[in-house]
Amino acid sequence: MKLAKVLLSNGERHVAIVEENGVQLLDLSQVDHCHRLSDILFAPDPIGLAKFLINTELPPVPFNQLEFLAPIDHQEVWAAGVTYKRSQVARMEESETAASHYDQVYTADRPELFFKATPNRVCGPNQPVRVRYDSQWSVPEPELALIVSPDLRLVGYTVGNDMSARDIEGENPLYLPQAKFYKDCCGLGPSVLLHEKPLEREATKIILTIERGGEEVFQGKTSVAEMARGLEDLISWLGKENDFPSGAILLTGTGIVPPDEFTLEDRDIVSIEISGIGTLINPVVKDAAP
C-alpha cells in the first residue's frame, strides 16, 4: 500500500491511498489523535488504519485533478553518506585532503550520518530544488529514503534527492553542513510505500535522469543491493544517543554520481525513479549572486 499527501484542484489538502489510476481520500476525523499522514504511518497497523479511514462517500480522485505534496509532517530529515562504493570514490576524488577519511568510513562499523533538512527546506514533486548561488559544482543524489517512527521502526519508503554542493564539501570536509543544508536542499516524494516485508534489494533499482533544454544530459542506474550497509543497521545508528519525538526520514546514500565535469544548471529537470516506490521529479533553480 502507498499513502500520500495531496492537494486537490479546489485547494483542499488530504491524506490518501494511492491506487492505480488515482487516489482514495481518507477521512482522518474518524479517529481521535489522527490528524496527519505520520499519525497513520506510526500507528501499530498503518494498513488497517488507512483502510478504515477511507472516505466511502467520495469517489477516487484521478491523478490529473491533484498534486502530490512532500510526504513529510514534522519529521527531521537525516542522511547517511558513503554507503555505496561509487559514493566513496567520488567523495575521495572531490577532496584530496580528506580522501582517507571517506575510505575509512566506507568500511567502518559507524556510518557517516548528518542532519539534512527541516520540513520547511523539503521540496515535494514538481517543486524546485536549489543549487546554491555560491556553488559551481552541484549534483543531485538519488537515494532511497526510510520513514522512521519515534520508536525507531522502519514503517515506509519514499524517494529522496539529497542535493549536494561538491565543490564546497571538497574544499574542506568541515563545510559539509553548508554543502548539504540550505533552503530547498532536499526533495521527497511522491508517496510512501508502507513497509510490509523486507525490501528486495536487488530488485529495487534506482535510476537518475537529468534533462536540460528537453534533452537528456545524464542517466545513471544502480540498485539497493549495491549498498554496503543494512537499512535497519543505519536506523540503529541514527537512534544511538538520540530521540525523534516526531519521527525521522533517513536518506540512505547514493550509488549514482555524475562525472566530475558535470554540474546542475538553472532549469534542469531531475527525475529519480525507484522501482516499486515511485518517481520524484523536480526542476532545478539557481539564483544569481546577490
Helices and strands as residue ranges (DSSP letters): E 2-8, E 13-18, E 22-25, G 28-30, H 37-41, H 46-52, E 61-62, G 63-65, E 66-69, E 76-81, H 85-94, G 96-98, H 99-107, E 112-117, G 119-121, E 122-123, E 129-130, E 138-139, E 142-148, E 154-162, E 164-165, H 166-171, G 173-175, H 176-180, E 186-194, E 205-212, E 215-223, G 224-226, H 231-238, E 248-251, E 269-274, E 278-285
